[in-house]
Amino acid sequence: MPNDIRTFEDMTQHSEAEAGTCVSALQANLAPSMTAQAEGSAAKIGRKKTAKKVRGIYEKVRGSGVWWIRYADKTGKIHREKAGTREAAGILYRKRKTEALQGKKLPEMLRSRPVILGDLTDLAREHSESKGEHCARYQAVLRQQLNRLEGWWKDRPADSLTLSEIEAKLSEHAKTAATFNRYKAALGLAYRAVIADGKISMNPARNVRQRTENNARLRFLSDTEEGKLRAIIRENYPQREPEFDLALYTGMRRSEQYGLVWQNVDFLTGLITIPKSKQGKVRYVRITSLAKSALQALLHLREGDDSPVCPGGMTRAGYRDRWFFDCVEKAGLVGVIWHSLRHTYISRAVMKGIDIKTVKELAGHKTITMTDRYAHLAPDHLREAAEKAILPVQTGTKTDTSHSEGQRFPSENVQQVF
């Protein structure tokens, strides 16, 4: 029995020793795999902390949190653009790549650059110069107006200008209604040129209300004023008197007179040809006897057929008419400008009884409305109309009304009224 018990104890001890050995062996075998697992988990956690790099998206300054994108457009040109967060950068990058793809595959779907006002003014200049419908002076003034408009709104999208904004800007810089209307017309021309080209479809300048211009007062010289002014010219600028006479006796506009060359003066037919008048058409001016004397006085300055009739009167910067304003000031005349000489020519024609339609042709007006402004200066036809208004209507009954009419409107009183 004791031997059996000892044998059992020995077996138990042996089994425990074997079990301990097995556990030790198992632990030894499991340790490397557990260590590898732990290291793998740590590496995975590290990878989660480090963001995966995406093509075209980057942090310009590492750790700043501000992300940029880099992409090529439809032409292959590289662009860089600030996006903000990493998520926003991803969205923006995909959008730009889509636009580039559309530009290559579906160009009609790609939105074009907005038309700015600088594009309008450039096209308006080209349009006006290519058509060549107006005189050089008009072209120069139009260029100045377009340059001013560019200075105000060059980089503004053309479809973003509002009616109130245009009116406010023009009112701020235009001292007169005429200037306001001219700038409005220049802006409208710029929009019409682009609309005709199919780039935009709306013209905000069209809805700007036209200002009423005061053209009622026509400043012309009386015989006394002409005499005073002529005396000052002879005293201070005698070489300029033929220019003064040519304007006074032909009624030419300043641009027409100082743009005139000798090849367009025909003494045989008695005509001056204006190749391009204010309306952009050919105009003919009749050479009167006094105008002929003025032209003959200028002949000694002629250098050739293409030389100017009035040399030195016009420069690239404008007209050299300082001499005229100096004489006006010395003569003590108020409100007289060079254009007053044209008003004087037309006014005298009307006051001498020439009918309005003929005066329109002499003046080169585009419409009869311009000439009608001078109609009140024609006393003869008004007097005749007033006399006709008091005549009785002729009927079958013979009535002697001469006595009563003579008492109401004696001829001497009529002469005094008119």
Secondary structure, 3 states (H helix, E strand, C coil): CHHHHHHHHHHHHHHHHHHHHHHHHHHHHHHHHHHHHHHHHHHHHHHHHCCCCCCCEEECCCCCCCEEEEEECCCCCEEEEEEECHHHHHHHHHHHHHHHHHHHHCHHHCCCCCCEHHHHHHHHHHHHHHHCCCCHHHHHHHHHHHHHHHHHHCCCEHHHCCHHHHHHHHHHHCCCHHHHHHHHHHHHHHHHHHHHCCCCCCCHHHHCCCCCCCCCCCCCCCHHHHHHHHHHHHHHCHHHHHHHHHHHHHCCCHHHHHCCEHHHEECCCCEEEECCCCCCCCEEEECCHHHHHHHHHHHHHCCCCCCECCCCCEECCEECCHHHHHHHHHHCCCCCCCHHHHHHHHHHHHHCCCCHHHHHHHHCCCCHHHHHCCHHHCHHHHHHHHHHHHCCCCCCCCCCCHHHHHHHCCHHHHHHHC
